[in-house]
């Protein structure tokens, strides 16, 4: 069973980045989920699909996986470059596009 080590991305519904600072180790599902015919719920017989471990650093997550002999894959995330703008830039004379109205 392969484990995936990664830093989760920011939640699209919130502007905060608190959940993106820690590394996560979670197992890939070895069994395909199945749909219940009556209710339409999805379920799986794999209990490891529910396991999520959090670590402060990538090295701690890798050390845990190696200590417990868990095959793992590390996924690096690209840092988002933040562009700082001012509201007054919308009305600047040197604006690349002319004001629309």
C-alpha positions, 0 to 999 in steps of 0.5 A: 500500500503506497502512502502519499506525503504532501502539503495540502492546498488552501481551501477554496472557500476561505482565504486563510492558509493555516491548514497549508503549513503542515505535511500530510501522510495519507494512504492511496486506496487499494480498493475501488469505492462502491456505491450503495444501490438503495441510498447512493452512498459510496463506501469502501472496504479499505480502512486505511483510506481514512487514515491521515497523519499530520507532521510539522516537517517533510523530514518527519513524515518521511522518517515515520514512513521509513521507520514503519516500512511504508512505501511512500511518494513525496509530492512537492507543491509550488509556492504561490507568488503573491502579487500585491496590488493597490485599488488605485492601480485600477485608475492609474494613468499608465494602465496597460488597458484603457478604462472600459467605461 
